[in-house]
């Protein structure tokens, strides 16, 4: 589909779509992942990825945003295969994760911000299989020197492409600080999506972060050994009462082999739509569910079309 440059779009691995075509969206997933931080938890099989994604589609999911960045088993061709086999609209990520995911001798550590930014921008603007978001990651309550370089590169790539910046906030910490850091680098807060905030279920703190215009993303449903789904439900209800229902997103973040039913684990990539979404509708209403799963992703993951990168 050809979308005029003045219009907003969502860039999927199969091409650009109108934001309204995204449909019910799982805002944070991983279909392929391999990181030294999680030995034995890699998942790289294409047929199993298709099986997991198909289960999501059968429950009404129509899109997902895959947050696996460079160097961690990302398979763009695999994402195309999953999208083609299932009908899901899939948005891929360029960028890099937080410091701990890369070994000390990883070549990516020696690259300056402008080189990383060029790679990120090219993956969005000119790659055969395009990415639609830029990933950056921070450590627990802090940003390491490597991570700061990645944030600089993400900001520069955002300036060149307009694509949103998706941020890993370790254990949901330092959300406001990360938004302020990106703002100092020229990124509008409305283009920043903060992940894992429900791991720090403090509605007051997140409301302060949301006052900047940033997106609040929760991706912990099903992780019962850490907290029950009711904790996330209360957080959503509290933030909604504070008028922040138009800044929340929900994802599954199925980031380990042991979480995939196709590998014999659980709760499965479809848990968000199989269990959490129906409960959200029962307890907090269908209108709020539609806003979080449909309306908000269409705004959060869309950006104005650009045809070239300006250094």
Phi and psi in degrees as GROMACS dihedral restraints (atoms count N, CA, C in turn):
[ dihedral_restraints ]
;  ai    aj    ak    al  type     phi  dphi    fc
    3     4     5     6     1   -97.2    20    10
    4     5     6     7     1   121.4    20    10
    6     7     8     9     1  -113.6    20    10
    7     8     9    10     1   125.9    20    10
    9    10    11    12     1   -54.1    20    10
   10    11    12    13     1   147.8    20    10
   12    13    14    15     1   -61.4    20    10
   13    14    15    16     1   -24.7    20    10
   15    16    17    18     1   -82.3    20    10
   16    17    18    19     1    -6.3    20    10
   18    19    20    21     1   -98.2    20    10
   19    20    21    22     1   154.9    20    10
   21    22    23    24     1   -83.8    20    10
   22    23    24    25     1   148.8    20    10
   24    25    26    27     1  -141.2    20    10
   25    26    27    28     1   163.5    20    10
   27    28    29    30     1  -114.1    20    10
   28    29    30    31     1   127.8    20    10
   30    31    32    33     1   -97.1    20    10
   31    32    33    34     1   107.9    20    10
   33    34    35    36     1  -100.9    20    10
   34    35    36    37     1   170.5    20    10
   36    37    38    39     1   -67.7    20    10
   37    38    39    40     1   -16.8    20    10
   39    40    41    42     1  -102.3    20    10
   40    41    42    43     1     7.5    20    10
   42    43    44    45     1   121.7    20    10
   43    44    45    46     1   177.6    20    10
   45    46    47    48     1   -78.8    20    10
   46    47    48    49     1   142.9    20    10
   48    49    50    51     1  -132.2    20    10
   49    50    51    52     1   161.3    20    10
   51    52    53    54     1   -68.3    20    10
   52    53    54    55     1   145.2    20    10
   54    55    56    57     1   -53.1    20    10
   55    56    57    58     1   -38.1    20    10
   57    58    59    60     1   -66.6    20    10
   58    59    60    61     1   -15.4    20    10
   60    61    62    63     1   -81.6    20    10
   61    62    63    64     1    -9.4    20    10
   63    64    65    66     1   -63.8    20    10
   64    65    66    67     1   -39.6    20    10
   66    67    68    69     1    69.4    20    10
   67    68    69    70     1  -167.4    20    10
   69    70    71    72     1   -57.6    20    10
   70    71    72    73     1   124.5    20    10
   72    73    74    75     1  -123.6    20    10
   73    74    75    76     1   133.0    20    10
   75    76    77    78     1   -88.7    20    10
   76    77    78    79     1   107.7    20    10
   78    79    80    81     1   -80.1    20    10
   79    80    81    82     1    -5.1    20    10
   81    82    83    84     1  -155.0    20    10
   82    83    84    85     1   110.2    20    10
   84    85    86    87     1  -142.4    20    10
   85    86    87    88     1   172.6    20    10
   87    88    89    90     1  -140.6    20    10
   88    89    90    91     1   120.9    20    10
   90    91    92    93     1   -97.6    20    10
   91    92    93    94     1   -24.4    20    10
   93    94    95    96     1  -141.2    20    10
   94    95    96    97     1   135.9    20    10
   96    97    98    99     1  -160.4    20    10
   97    98    99   100     1   138.2    20    10
   99   100   101   102     1  -150.9    20    10
  100   101   102   103     1   109.9    20    10
  102   103   104   105     1  -132.8    20    10
  103   104   105   106     1   139.3    20    10
  105   106   107   108     1   -63.2    20    10
  106   107   108   109     1   -15.8    20    10
  108   109   110   111     1   -72.6    20    10
  109   110   111   112     1   -20.6    20    10
  111   112   113   114     1  -129.4    20    10
  112   113   114   115     1    69.0    20    10
  114   115   116   117     1   -60.3    20    10
  115   116   117   118     1   135.6    20    10
  117   118   119   120     1    82.4    20    10
  118   119   120   121     1    -1.5    20    10
  120   121   122   123     1  -108.3    20    10
  121   122   123   124     1    12.1    20    10
  123   124   125   126     1   -70.6    20    10
  124   125   126   127     1   149.5    20    10
  126   127   128   129     1  -142.0    20    10
  127   128   129   130     1   116.1    20    10
  129   130   131   132     1  -133.8    20    10
  130   131   132   133     1     3.5    20    10
  132   133   134   135     1   -81.6    20    10
  133   134   135   136     1   125.2    20    10
  135   136   137   138     1   -67.3    20    10
  136   137   138   139     1   -43.2    20    10
  138   139   140   141     1   -65.7    20    10
  139   140   141   142     1   -36.1    20    10
  141   142   143   144     1   -71.3    20    10
  142   143   144   145     1   -34.2    20    10
  144   145   146   147     1   -63.5    20    10
  145   146   147   148     1   -40.6    20    10
  147   148   149   150     1   -63.2    20    10
  148   149   150   151     1   -42.3    20    10
  150   151   152   153     1   -61.7    20    10
  151   152   153   154     1   -44.1    20    10
  153   154   155   156     1   -63.5    20    10
  154   155   156   157     1   -45.0    20    10
  156   157   158   159     1   -68.3    20    10
  157   158   159   160     1   -36.4    20    10
  159   160   161   162     1   -63.8    20    10
  160   161   162   163     1   -37.2    20    10
  162   163   164   165     1   -62.1    20    10
  163   164   165   166     1   -38.8    20    10
  165   166   167   168     1   -63.7    20    10
  166   167   168   169     1   -44.5    20    10
  168   169   170   171     1   -62.3    20    10
  169   170   171   172     1   -41.2    20    10
  171   172   173   174     1   -65.4    20    10
  172   173   174   175     1   -19.8    20    10
  174   175   176   177     1   -95.6    20    10
  175   176   177   178     1     7.6    20    10
  177   178   179   180     1   106.1    20    10
  178   179   180   181     1    -6.5    20    10
  180   181   182   183     1   -67.2    20    10
  181   182   183   184     1   136.6    20    10
  183   184   185   186     1  -121.2    20    10
  184   185   186   187     1    -5.9    20    10
  186   187   188   189     1  -158.5    20    10
  187   188   189   190     1   159.4    20    10
  189   190   191   192     1  -150.0    20    10
  190   191   192   193     1   152.8    20    10
  192   193   194   195     1  -108.7    20    10
  193   194   195   196     1   117.2    20    10
  195   196   197   198     1   -92.4    20    10
  196   197   198   199     1   118.1    20    10
  198   199   200   201     1   -94.3    20    10
  199   200   201   202     1     9.7    20    10
  201   202   203   204     1   -70.7    20    10
  202   203   204   205     1   120.2    20    10
  204   205   206   207     1   -95.2    20    10
  205   206   207   208     1  -168.3    20    10
  207   208   209   210     1   -60.9    20    10
  208   209   210   211     1   142.8    20    10
  210   211   212   213     1    82.4    20    10
  211   212   213   214     1     3.8    20    10
  213   214   215   216     1  -127.4    20    10
  214   215   216   217     1    37.8    20    10
  216   217   218   219     1    84.3    20    10
  217   218   219   220     1     9.9    20    10
  219   220   221   222     1   -57.4    20    10
  220   221   222   223     1   134.2    20    10
  222   223   224   225     1  -128.0    20    10
  223   224   225   226     1    93.7    20    10
  225   226   227   228     1   -63.4    20    10
  226   227   228   229     1   -40.6    20    10
  228   229   230   231     1   -62.8    20    10
  229   230   231   232     1   -36.0    20    10
  231   232   233   234     1   -65.3    20    10
  232   233   234   235     1   -38.7    20    10
  234   235   236   237     1   -64.3    20    10
  235   236   237   238     1   -38.1    20    10
  237   238   239   240     1   -62.4    20    10
  238   239   240   241     1   -43.7    20    10
  240   241   242   243     1   -62.0    20    10
  241   242   243   244     1   -41.3    20    10
  243   244   245   246     1   -66.1    20    10
  244   245   246   247     1   -45.1    20    10
  246   247   248   249     1   -61.1    20    10
  247   248   249   250     1   -41.9    20    10
  249   250   251   252     1   -67.7    20    10
  250   251   252   253     1   -40.8    20    10
  252   253   254   255     1   -74.6    20    10
  253   254   255   256     1   -30.4    20    10
  255   256   257   258     1  -107.4    20    10
  256   257   258   259     1   -24.9    20    10
  258   259   260   261     1    90.4    20    10
  259   260   261   262     1    -3.7    20    10
  261   262   263   264     1   -68.6    20    10
  262   263   264   265     1   141.1    20    10
  264   265   266   267     1   -88.4    20    10
  265   266   267   268     1   119.1    20    10
  267   268   269   270     1  -116.7    20    10
  268   269   270   271     1   127.1    20    10
  270   271   272   273     1  -101.9    20    10
  271   272   273   274     1   128.6    20    10
  273   274   275   276     1  -100.9    20    10
  274   275   276   277     1   159.7    20    10
  276   277   278   279     1  -111.8    20    10
  277   278   279   280     1   137.3    20    10
  279   280   281   282     1   -98.3    20    10
  280   281   282   283     1  -173.0    20    10
  282   283   284   285     1    98.4    20    10
  283   284   285   286     1  -167.4    20    10
  285   286   287   288     1  -138.5    20    10
  286   287   288   289     1   159.5    20    10
  288   289   290   291     1   -89.9    20    10
  289   290   291   292     1  -171.5    20    10
  291   292   293   294     1   -71.6    20    10
  292   293   294   295     1   164.7    20    10
  294   295   296   297     1   -48.0    20    10
  295   296   297   298     1   -46.8    20    10
  297   298   299   300     1   -64.2    20    10
  298   299   300   301     1   -15.6    20    10
  300   301   302   303     1   -82.8    20    10
  301   302   303   304     1    -5.7    20    10
  303   304   305   306     1  -121.1    20    10
  304   305   306   307     1   134.1    20    10
  306   307   308   309     1   -67.5    20    10
  307   308   309   310     1   161.5    20    10
  309   310   311   312     1   -62.1    20    10
  310   311   312   313     1   -29.3    20    10
  312   313   314   315     1   -98.3    20    10
  313   314   315   316     1    12.6    20    10
  315   316   317   318     1   -64.7    20    10
  316   317   318   319     1   127.6    20    10
  318   319   320   321     1   -57.4    20    10
  319   320   321   322     1   -24.2    20    10
  321   322   323   324     1   -63.3    20    10
  322   323   324   325     1   -23.9    20    10
  324   325   326   327     1   -69.5    20    10
  325   326   327   328     1   -20.6    20    10
  327   328   329   330     1   -91.6    20    10
  328   329   330   331     1    -3.5    20    10
  330   331   332   333     1   -86.3    20    10
  331   332   333   334     1   133.2    20    10
  333   334   335   336     1   -73.8    20    10
  334   335   336   337     1   165.7    20    10
  336   337   338   339     1   -58.1    20    10
  337   338   339   340     1   -40.5    20    10
  339   340   341   342     1   -67.8    20    10
  340   341   342   343     1   -31.8    20    10
  342   343   344   345     1   -70.0    20    10
  343   344   345   346     1   -43.4    20    10
  345   346   347   348     1   -62.0    20    10
  346   347   348   349     1   -43.5    20    10
  348   349   350   351     1   -59.8    20    10
  349   350   351   352     1   -40.3    20    10
  351   352   353   354     1   -62.1    20    10
  352   353   354   355     1   -43.6    20    10
  354   355   356   357     1   -62.7    20    10
  355   356   357   358     1   -47.1    20    10
  357   358   359   360     1   -59.2    20    10
  358   359   360   361     1   -46.2    20    10
  360   361   362   363     1   -64.2    20    10
  361   362   363   364     1   -42.1    20    10
  363   364   365   366     1   -63.3    20    10
  364   365   366   367     1   -36.4    20    10
  366   367   368   369     1   -67.7    20    10
  367   368   369   370     1   -22.2    20    10
  369   370   371   372     1   -90.7    20    10
  370   371   372   373     1   -41.1    20    10
  372   373   374   375     1   -94.3    20    10
  373   374   375   376     1   -29.9    20    10
  375   376   377   378     1  -136.2    20    10
  376   377   378   379     1     4.0    20    10
  378   379   380   381     1   -73.4    20    10
  379   380   381   382     1   149.8    20    10
  381   382   383   384     1   -61.2    20    10
  382   383   384   385     1   -39.8    20    10
  384   385   386   387     1  -112.3    20    10
  385   386   387   388     1   102.3    20    10
  387   388   389   390     1   -79.5    20    10
  388   389   390   391     1   150.4    20    10
  390   391   392   393     1   -94.5    20    10
  391   392   393   394     1   160.0    20    10
  393   394   395   396     1  -126.2    20    10
  394   395   396   397     1    -3.7    20    10
  396   397   398   399     1  -142.2    20    10
  397   398   399   400     1   160.4    20    10
  399   400   401   402     1  -113.9    20    10
  400   401   402   403     1   124.4    20    10
  402   403   404   405     1   -96.4    20    10
  403   404   405   406     1   139.9    20    10
  405   406   407   408     1  -143.0    20    10
  406   407   408   409     1   152.1    20    10
  408   409   410   411     1  -135.9    20    10
  409   410   411   412     1   147.8    20    10
  411   412   413   414     1  -123.7    20    10
  412   413   414   415     1   154.3    20    10
  414   415   416   417     1   -83.1    20    10
  415   416   417   418     1   179.4    20    10
  417   418   419   420     1   -65.4    20    10
  418   419   420   421     1   109.8    20    10
  420   421   422   423     1    64.0    20    10
  421   422   423   424     1    12.3    20    10
  423   424   425   426     1  -156.1    20    10
  424   425   426   427     1   167.5    20    10
  426   427   428   429     1  -123.8    20    10
  427   428   429   430     1   118.3    20    10
  429   430   431   432     1   -76.2    20    10
  430   431   432   433     1   171.7    20    10
  432   433   434   435     1   -61.0    20    10
  433   434   435   436     1   -43.4    20    10
  435   436   437   438     1   -61.2    20    10
  436   437   438   439     1   -45.2    20    10
  438   439   440   441     1   -64.0    20    10
  439   440   441   442     1   -37.5    20    10
  441   442   443   444     1   -62.1    20    10
  442   443   444   445     1   -40.3    20    10
  444   445   446   447     1   -60.5    20    10
  445   446   447   448     1   -41.9    20    10
  447   448   449   450     1   -65.0    20    10
  448   449   450   451     1   -40.2    20    10
  450   451   452   453     1   -62.7    20    10
  451   452   453   454     1   -42.1    20    10
  453   454   455   456     1   -59.0    20    10
  454   455   456   457     1   -45.1    20    10
  456   457   458   459     1   -65.9    20    10
  457   458   459   460     1   -40.9    20    10
  459   460   461   462     1   -62.8    20    10
  460   461   462   463     1   -40.9    20    10
  462   463   464   465     1   -64.3    20    10
  463   464   465   466     1   -42.1    20    10
  465   466   467   468     1   -66.5    20    10
  466   467   468   469     1   -41.9    20    10
  468   469   470   471     1   -64.9    20    10
  469   470   471   472     1   -37.2    20    10
  471   472   473   474     1   -61.7    20    10
  472   473   474   475     1   -43.4    20    10
  474   475   476   477     1   -61.3    20    10
  475   476   477   478     1   -35.2    20    10
  477   478   479   480     1   -78.3    20    10
  478   479   480   481     1   -29.5    20    10
  480   481   482   483     1  -115.5    20    10
  481   482   483   484     1   -29.6    20    10
  483   484   485   486     1    87.0    20    10
  484   485   486   487     1    -6.1    20    10
  486   487   488   489     1   -65.8    20    10
  487   488   489   490     1   146.1    20    10
  489   490   491   492     1   -66.8    20    10
  490   491   492   493     1   154.1    20    10
  492   493   494   495     1  -105.5    20    10
  493   494   495   496     1   119.0    20    10
  495   496   497   498     1  -101.7    20    10
  496   497   498   499     1   119.8    20    10
  498   499   500   501     1  -113.2    20    10
  499   500   501   502     1   126.4    20    10
  501   502   503   504     1   -79.2    20    10
  502   503   504   505     1   114.2    20    10
  504   505   506   507     1  -104.0    20    10
  505   506   507   508     1   104.2    20    10
  507   508   509   510     1   -57.9    20    10
  508   509   510   511     1   121.1    20    10
  510   511   512   513     1    56.1    20    10
  511   512   513   514     1    25.0    20    10
  513   514   515   516     1    72.5    20    10
  514   515   516   517     1    19.4    20    10
  516   517   518   519     1   -94.7    20    10
  517   518   519   520     1   155.4    20    10
  519   520   521   522     1    63.1    20    10
  520   521   522   523     1    29.0    20    10
  522   523   524   525     1   -57.3    20    10
  523   524   525   526     1   -50.1    20    10
  525   526   527   528     1   -62.6    20    10
  526   527   528   529     1   -41.1    20    10
  528   529   530   531     1   -61.4    20    10
  529   530   531   532     1   -37.9    20    10
  531   532   533   534     1   -70.4    20    10
  532   533   534   535     1   -38.4    20    10
  534   535   536   537     1   -63.7    20    10
  535   536   537   538     1   -42.5    20    10
  537   538   539   540     1   -66.3    20    10
  538   539   540   541     1   -37.3    20    10
  540   541   542   543     1   -61.4    20    10
  541   542   543   544     1   -47.6    20    10
  543   544   545   546     1   -65.6    20    10
  544   545   546   547     1   -35.7    20    10
  546   547   548   549     1   -62.2    20    10
  547   548   549   550     1   -39.2    20    10
  549   550   551   552     1   -66.2    20    10
  550   551   552   553     1   -20.5    20    10
  552   553   554   555     1   -98.2    20    10
  553   554   555   556     1     5.9    20    10
  555   556   557   558     1    98.8    20    10
  556   557   558   559     1    10.1    20    10
  558   559   560   561     1   -96.6    20    10
  559   560   561   562     1   123.3    20    10
  561   562   563   564     1   -63.9    20    10
  562   563   564   565     1   139.7    20    10
  564   565   566   567     1   -61.2    20    10
  565   566   567   568     1   -30.4    20    10
  567   568   569   570     1   -68.3    20    10
  568   569   570   571     1    -8.8    20    10
  570   571   572   573     1  -103.1    20    10
  571   572   573   574     1    10.7    20    10
  573   574   575   576     1  -110.8    20    10
  574   575   576   577     1   128.0    20    10
  576   577   578   579     1  -116.8    20    10
  577   578   579   580     1   117.6    20    10
  579   580   581   582     1   -99.3    20    10
  580   581   582   583     1   121.4    20    10
  582   583   584   585     1   -93.8    20    10
  583   584   585   586     1   158.2    20    10
  585   586   587   588     1    71.6    20    10
  586   587   588   589     1    18.5    20    10
  588   589   590   591     1   -66.1    20    10
  589   590   591   592     1   -23.0    20    10
  591   592   593   594     1   -71.6    20    10
  592   593   594   595     1    -9.4    20    10
  594   595   596   597     1   -76.2    20    10
  595   596   597   598     1    -7.1    20    10
  597   598   599   600     1  -131.7    20    10
  598   599   600   601     1    76.0    20    10
  600   601   602   603     1   -75.6    20    10
  601   602   603   604     1    61.7    20    10
  603   604   605   606     1  -109.7    20    10
  604   605   606   607     1    98.0    20    10
  606   607   608   609     1   -62.0    20    10
  607   608   609   610     1   -37.2    20    10
  609   610   611   612     1   -62.8    20    10
  610   611   612   613     1   -44.8    20    10
  612   613   614   615     1   -63.2    20    10
  613   614   615   616     1   -43.9    20    10
  615   616   617   618     1   -69.9    20    10
  616   617   618   619     1   -30.1    20    10
  618   619   620   621     1   -64.5    20    10
  619   620   621   622     1   -37.8    20    10
  621   622   623   624     1   -64.0    20    10
  622   623   624   625     1   -40.7    20    10
  624   625   626   627     1   -65.2    20    10
  625   626   627   628     1   -43.6    20    10
  627   628   629   630     1   -65.0    20    10
  628   629   630   631     1   -24.0    20    10
  630   631   632   633     1   -61.4    20    10
  631   632   633   634     1   -19.5    20    10
  633   634   635   636     1   -76.9    20    10
  634   635   636   637     1   -17.6    20    10
  636   637   638   639     1   104.3    20    10
  637   638   639   640     1    -2.3    20    10
  639   640   641   642     1   -72.2    20    10
  640   641   642   643     1   160.4    20    10
  642   643   644   645     1   -90.7    20    10
  643   644   645   646     1   138.4    20    10
  645   646   647   648     1  -104.7    20    10
  646   647   648   649     1   117.0    20    10
  648   649   650   651     1  -114.6    20    10
  649   650   651   652     1   133.4    20    10
  651   652   653   654     1  -115.8    20    10
  652   653   654   655     1   132.0    20    10
  654   655   656   657     1  -142.1    20    10
  655   656   657   658     1    32.0    20    10
  657   658   659   660     1  -105.1    20    10
  658   659   660   661     1     3.8    20    10
  660   661   662   663     1   -55.7    20    10
  661   662   663   664     1   135.6    20    10
  663   664   665   666     1    93.4    20    10
  664   665   666   667     1   -10.7    20    10
  666   667   668   669     1   -88.3    20    10
  667   668   669   670     1    64.3    20    10
  669   670   671   672     1   -64.2    20    10
  670   671   672   673     1   -27.3    20    10
  672   673   674   675     1   -68.5    20    10
  673   674   675   676     1   -16.0    20    10
  675   676   677   678     1  -100.0    20    10
  676   677   678   679     1   -45.1    20    10
  678   679   680   681     1  -164.6    20    10
  679   680   681   682     1   153.9    20    10
  681   682   683   684     1   -78.6    20    10
  682   683   684   685     1   159.2    20    10
  684   685   686   687     1   -59.4    20    10
  685   686   687   688     1   -26.3    20    10
  687   688   689   690     1   -61.1    20    10
  688   689   690   691     1   -30.6    20    10
  690   691   692   693     1   -63.5    20    10
  691   692   693   694     1   -43.1    20    10
  693   694   695   696     1   -69.5    20    10
  694   695   696   697     1   -38.3    20    10
  696   697   698   699     1   -61.6    20    10
  697   698   699   700     1   -43.2    20    10
  699   700   701   702     1   -64.6    20    10
  700   701   702   703     1   -38.6    20    10
  702   703   704   705     1   -62.8    20    10
  703   704   705   706     1   -44.9    20    10
  705   706   707   708     1   -61.8    20    10
  706   707   708   709     1   -43.7    20    10
  708   709   710   711     1   -62.6    20    10
  709   710   711   712     1   -43.7    20    10
  711   712   713   714     1   -63.4    20    10
  712   713   714   715     1   -46.5    20    10
  714   715   716   717     1   -67.2    20    10
  715   716   717   718     1   -35.1    20    10
  717   718   719   720     1   -64.0    20    10
  718   719   720   721     1   -41.1    20    10
  720   721   722   723     1   -63.7    20    10
  721   722   723   724     1   -24.7    20    10
  723   724   725   726     1   -86.3    20    10
  724   725   726   727     1     5.2    20    10
  726   727   728   729     1    83.3    20    10
  727   728   729   730     1    22.2    20    10
  729   730   731   732     1  -108.4    20    10
  730   731   732   733     1    21.2    20    10
  732   733   734   735     1   -65.7    20    10
  733   734   735   736     1   -18.3    20    10
  735   736   737   738     1   -93.9    20    10
  736   737   738   739     1    11.9    20    10
  738   739   740   741     1  -127.8    20    10
  739   740   741   742     1    13.3    20    10
  741   742   743   744     1  -106.5    20    10
  742   743   744   745     1   145.1    20    10
  744   745   746   747     1  -132.7    20    10
  745   746   747   748     1   155.4    20    10
  747   748   749   750     1  -129.3    20    10
  748   749   750   751     1   136.5    20    10
  750   751   752   753     1  -139.3    20    10
  751   752   753   754     1   169.1    20    10
  753   754   755   756     1   -96.9    20    10
  754   755   756   757     1   -28.9    20    10
  756   757   758   759     1    47.0    20    10
  757   758   759   760     1    53.7    20    10
  759   760   761   762     1   -78.7    20    10
  760   761   762   763     1    85.5    20    10
  762   763   764   765     1  -107.6    20    10
  763   764   765   766     1    16.5    20    10
  765   766   767   768     1  -139.2    20    10
  766   767   768   769     1   146.7    20    10
  768   769   770   771     1   -54.8    20    10
  769   770   771   772     1   -40.2    20    10
  771   772   773   774     1   -70.2    20    10
  772   773   774   775     1    -7.1    20    10
  774   775   776   777     1   -94.0    20    10
  775   776   777   778     1    -9.1    20    10
  777   778   779   780     1   -94.9    20    10
  778   779   780   781     1   126.4    20    10
  780   781   782   783     1   -67.6    20    10
  781   782   783   784     1   -27.6    20    10
  783   784   785   786     1   -66.8    20    10
  784   785   786   787     1   -17.5    20    10
  786   787   788   789     1  -107.2    20    10
  787   788   789   790     1    11.5    20    10
  789   790   791   792     1    89.3    20    10
  790   791   792   793     1     9.7    20    10
  792   793   794   795     1  -108.1    20    10
  793   794   795   796     1  -154.8    20    10
  795   796   797   798     1  -174.6    20    10
  796   797   798   799     1   164.2    20    10
  798   799   800   801     1   -88.6    20    10
  799   800   801   802     1    -2.2    20    10
  801   802   803   804     1    97.5    20    10
  802   803   804   805     1   150.7    20    10
  804   805   806   807     1   -64.4    20    10
  805   806   807   808     1   -22.0    20    10
  807   808   809   810     1   -86.0    20    10
  808   809   810   811     1    -0.5    20    10
  810   811   812   813     1   -56.5    20    10
  811   812   813   814     1   -40.4    20    10
  813   814   815   816     1   -56.7    20    10
  814   815   816   817     1   -42.0    20    10
  816   817   818   819     1   -88.2    20    10
  817   818   819   820     1   -27.8    20    10
  819   820   821   822     1   -76.3    20    10
  820   821   822   823     1   -39.1    20    10
  822   823   824   825     1  -119.6    20    10
  823   824   825   826     1   -46.8    20    10
  825   826   827   828     1   -75.8    20    10
  826   827   828   829     1   -44.9    20    10
  828   829   830   831     1   -60.6    20    10
  829   830   831   832     1   -46.8    20    10
  831   832   833   834     1   -60.0    20    10
  832   833   834   835     1   -37.1    20    10
  834   835   836   837     1   -67.4    20    10
  835   836   837   838     1   -40.7    20    10
  837   838   839   840     1   -58.0    20    10
  838   839   840   841     1   -42.4    20    10
  840   841   842   843     1   -67.3    20    10
  841   842   843   844     1   -38.7    20    10
  843   844   845   846     1   -67.3    20    10
  844   845   846   847     1   -43.5    20    10
  846   847   848   849     1   -90.1    20    10
  847   848   849   850     1   -32.3    20    10
  849   850   851   852     1  -121.0    20    10
  850   851   852   853     1    -5.9    20    10
  852   853   854   855     1   104.2    20    10
  853   854   855   856     1   149.7    20    10
  855   856   857   858     1   -67.4    20    10
  856   857   858   859     1   -32.3    20    10
  858   859   860   861     1   -65.7    20    10
  859   860   861   862     1   -42.4    20    10
  861   862   863   864     1   -66.7    20    10
  862   863   864   865     1   -40.4    20    10
  864   865   866   867     1   -60.0    20    10
  865   866   867   868     1   -45.7    20    10
  867   868   869   870     1   -62.9    20    10
  868   869   870   871     1   -36.7    20    10
  870   871   872   873     1   -65.0    20    10
  871   872   873   874     1   -45.4    20    10
  873   874   875   876     1   -73.5    20    10
  874   875   876   877     1   -38.6    20    10
  876   877   878   879     1   -90.6    20    10
  877   878   879   880     1   -22.4    20    10
  879   880   881   882     1  -119.1    20    10
  880   881   882   883     1   -59.9    20    10
  882   883   884   885     1   -66.4    20    10
  883   884   885   886     1   -47.7    20    10
  885   886   887   888     1   -65.8    20    10
  886   887   888   889     1   -45.4    20    10
  888   889   890   891     1   -59.9    20    10
  889   890   891   892     1   -34.9    20    10
  891   892   893   894     1   -61.7    20    10
  892   893   894   895     1   -31.2    20    10
  894   895   896   897     1   -87.5    20    10
  895   896   897   898     1   -41.9    20    10
  897   898   899   900     1   -65.5    20    10
  898   899   900   901     1   -38.3    20    10
  900   901   902   903     1  -100.9    20    10
  901   902   903   904     1    10.5    20    10
  903   904   905   906     1  -104.0    20    10
  904   905   906   907     1   155.1    20    10
  906   907   908   909     1  -155.2    20    10
  907   908   909   910     1   165.0    20    10
  909   910   911   912     1   -74.2    20    10
  910   911   912   913     1   134.6    20    10
  912   913   914   915     1   -63.4    20    10
  913   914   915   916     1   136.9    20    10
  915   916   917   918     1  -132.2    20    10
  916   917   918   919     1   145.0    20    10
  918   919   920   921     1  -102.9    20    10
  919   920   921   922     1   -11.9    20    10
  921   922   923   924     1  -153.0    20    10
  922   923   924   925     1   162.8    20    10
  924   925   926   927     1   -96.8    20    10
  925   926   927   928     1   128.2    20    10
  927   928   929   930     1  -105.0    20    10
  928   929   930   931     1   110.3    20    10
